[in-house]
Amino acid sequence: MEFNIKLIFSGIAIVLAIIGFVPYIVLILRGLVKPHVFSWVIWGITTTTVFFAQLEAEGGIGAWPIGLSGVVTILIAILAYTKRGDATISKLDWSFLIVALASLPLWYITNDPLWTVVILTTIDMIGFGPTFRKAYYRPFEESRIFFIIMILRNVCSVVALQAYSITTVLFPFCLAVGFLILLIILQLRRSALTQQAA
């Protein structure tokens, strides 16, 4: 019975990922959404690596949505680069990217799924930096609906996990928090800019 519930929540998380990512990719292709390439490169690398760490830590079917997200995130990073989504890259953005990439060898050295997830989750959260900055200055270039769906997807991913530990829960939980913060920034800045224009 419990396995069926886990499978259902994993399925819901995968469907939510598809529902979120497909329109987001279409918006990128139409030039209506302009993701920051640095954030998506960092997220693509870390999400894919965390998927393998979760499998090693017996996350089971709850890790599948993270694996799917890893593949699609890499695709979005490629689209962000080829479509020149957000061409404004600041020194702070370069700092976020350098810190994130410099931290990657640490997970390899640890050879422990827990430390791998802790380090990669930290890197992933650093990856939010360029997108937070971009959301503040250009909040209309992102999709709020996409981030709401990603919050729900991560909640379902946590529920679907077959083993609960810091190793399996930390990454999807922190992603949900990061997306929530991003959503709040987008909402506050859109409201502020709309009031200024009125």
C-alpha positions as CSV (number, residue, x, y, z in Angstrom):
1,M,0.0,0.0,0.0
2,E,2.7,2.5,1.0
3,F,4.7,1.7,-2.2
4,N,1.6,2.5,-4.3
5,I,1.3,5.9,-2.5
6,K,5.0,6.6,-3.1
7,L,4.6,5.6,-6.8
8,I,1.5,7.9,-7.1
9,F,3.4,10.8,-5.7
10,S,6.4,10.1,-7.8
11,G,4.1,10.0,-10.8
12,I,2.5,13.3,-9.8
13,A,5.9,14.9,-9.4
14,I,6.9,13.7,-12.9
15,V,3.7,15.0,-14.4
16,L,4.1,18.4,-12.6
17,A,7.7,18.6,-14.0
18,I,6.4,18.0,-17.5
19,I,3.5,20.5,-17.0
20,G,6.0,23.0,-15.7
21,F,8.9,22.5,-18.1
22,V,7.1,22.1,-21.4
23,P,5.3,25.5,-21.4
24,Y,8.5,27.1,-19.9
25,I,10.6,25.8,-22.8
26,V,7.9,27.1,-25.2
27,L,8.1,30.5,-23.6
28,I,11.9,30.5,-23.9
29,L,11.6,29.6,-27.6
30,R,9.1,32.4,-28.2
31,G,11.4,34.9,-26.4
32,L,8.9,35.6,-23.6
33,V,10.9,34.0,-20.8
34,K,14.7,34.7,-20.6
35,P,16.4,32.4,-18.1
36,H,19.8,33.3,-16.7
37,V,22.2,30.8,-18.3
38,F,24.6,30.7,-15.3
39,S,21.8,29.6,-12.9
40,W,20.6,26.9,-15.3
41,V,24.1,25.5,-15.9
42,I,24.7,25.2,-12.2
43,W,21.2,23.7,-11.6
44,G,21.7,21.2,-14.5
45,I,25.0,19.9,-13.1
46,T,23.9,19.7,-9.5
47,T,20.4,18.3,-10.1
48,T,21.8,15.4,-12.3
49,T,24.5,14.6,-9.7
50,V,22.0,14.7,-6.8
51,F,19.8,12.3,-8.6
52,F,22.6,9.7,-8.7
53,A,23.4,10.4,-5.0
54,Q,19.7,9.9,-4.1
55,L,19.6,6.6,-5.9
56,E,22.7,5.5,-4.0
57,A,21.0,6.6,-0.7
58,E,18.0,4.4,-1.6
59,G,15.7,7.3,-2.5
60,G,14.1,4.9,-5.0
61,I,11.2,6.1,-7.1
62,G,11.2,9.4,-5.3
63,A,14.5,10.2,-7.1
64,W,13.0,9.8,-10.6
65,P,11.4,13.3,-10.7
66,I,14.9,14.8,-9.8
67,G,16.5,12.7,-12.6
68,L,14.0,14.0,-15.2
69,S,14.5,17.5,-14.0
70,G,18.2,17.1,-14.3
71,V,17.9,16.2,-18.0
72,V,15.4,19.0,-18.7
73,T,17.4,21.6,-16.7
74,I,20.5,20.9,-18.9
75,L,18.3,21.4,-22.0
76,I,17.1,24.7,-20.6
77,A,20.7,25.8,-19.9
78,I,21.5,25.0,-23.6
79,L,18.4,27.0,-24.7
80,A,19.3,29.9,-22.4
81,Y,22.7,30.0,-24.0
82,T,21.6,29.5,-27.6
83,K,18.6,31.9,-27.4
84,R,20.7,34.4,-25.4
85,G,18.1,34.4,-22.7
86,D,19.6,36.8,-20.3
87,A,22.7,38.4,-21.8
88,T,23.4,40.7,-18.9
89,I,26.0,38.9,-16.8
90,S,27.4,40.9,-13.9
91,K,30.6,40.4,-11.9
92,L,28.4,39.0,-9.1
93,D,27.0,36.4,-11.5
94,W,30.5,35.4,-12.5
95,S,31.3,35.1,-8.8
96,F,28.3,32.8,-8.2
97,L,29.4,30.6,-11.2
98,I,33.0,30.4,-10.1
99,V,32.1,29.5,-6.5
100,A,29.7,26.9,-7.7
101,L,32.1,25.3,-10.1
102,A,35.0,25.5,-7.7
103,S,32.9,23.6,-5.2
104,L,32.1,20.7,-7.5
105,P,35.3,18.7,-6.9
106,L,34.4,18.6,-3.2
107,W,31.5,16.2,-3.7
108,Y,33.8,13.8,-5.6
109,I,36.4,13.9,-2.9
110,T,33.9,13.1,-0.1
111,N,32.7,9.9,-1.8
112,D,29.7,10.0,0.6
113,P,26.1,10.5,-0.6
114,L,25.3,12.7,2.4
115,W,28.2,15.1,1.9
116,T,27.6,15.0,-1.9
117,V,24.0,16.2,-1.4
118,V,25.0,18.8,1.2
119,I,27.7,20.3,-1.0
120,L,25.6,20.1,-4.2
121,T,22.5,21.6,-2.5
122,T,24.7,24.5,-1.3
123,I,26.0,24.9,-4.9
124,D,22.5,24.7,-6.2
125,M,21.3,27.4,-3.8
126,I,24.3,29.6,-4.9
127,G,22.9,29.0,-8.4
128,F,19.8,31.0,-7.5
129,G,21.9,34.1,-7.1
130,P,22.0,35.2,-10.7
131,T,18.3,34.5,-11.1
132,F,17.4,36.3,-7.9
133,R,19.3,39.4,-9.2
134,K,17.6,39.1,-12.6
135,A,14.2,38.7,-11.0
136,Y,14.7,41.8,-9.0
137,Y,15.6,44.0,-12.0
138,R,13.5,42.3,-14.7
139,P,10.6,40.4,-13.0
140,F,8.5,40.2,-16.1
141,E,11.0,38.0,-17.9
142,E,10.2,34.9,-15.7
143,S,7.1,32.7,-15.3
144,R,5.5,32.7,-11.8
145,I,3.4,29.7,-12.8
146,F,6.5,27.7,-13.6
147,F,7.9,28.3,-10.1
148,I,4.6,27.4,-8.4
149,I,4.6,24.1,-10.2
150,M,8.2,23.5,-9.3
151,I,7.4,24.0,-5.6
152,L,4.6,21.5,-5.8
153,R,6.8,19.1,-7.8
154,N,9.5,19.2,-5.0
155,V,6.9,18.6,-2.3
156,C,5.6,15.6,-4.2
157,S,9.2,14.4,-4.7
158,V,9.8,14.4,-0.9
159,V,6.5,12.6,-0.2
160,A,7.5,9.9,-2.9
161,L,10.9,9.1,-1.3
162,Q,11.2,5.6,-0.2
163,A,13.8,6.4,2.5
164,Y,13.8,9.7,4.4
165,S,17.2,11.1,5.4
166,I,19.0,14.3,5.0
167,T,20.6,12.8,1.9
168,T,17.2,12.2,0.2
169,V,15.2,15.2,1.5
170,L,17.6,18.1,1.7
171,F,17.9,18.8,-2.1
172,P,14.1,18.8,-3.0
173,F,13.3,20.7,0.2
174,C,15.8,23.5,-0.4
175,L,14.8,23.7,-4.1
176,A,11.2,24.3,-3.0
177,V,12.4,27.0,-0.6
178,G,14.6,28.6,-3.3
179,F,11.7,28.7,-5.8
180,L,9.4,30.1,-3.1
181,I,11.9,33.0,-2.4
182,L,12.1,33.6,-6.2
183,L,8.3,33.6,-6.5
184,I,8.1,36.2,-3.7
185,I,10.8,38.4,-5.3
186,L,8.9,38.2,-8.7
187,Q,5.6,39.1,-7.1
188,L,6.9,42.0,-5.0
189,R,8.9,43.5,-7.8
190,R,6.1,43.1,-10.4
191,S,3.7,44.9,-7.9
192,A,6.2,47.6,-7.2
193,L,7.0,48.3,-10.9
194,T,3.3,48.2,-11.8
195,Q,2.5,50.8,-9.2
196,Q,5.4,53.0,-10.4
197,A,4.1,52.8,-13.9
198,A,0.5,53.8,-12.9
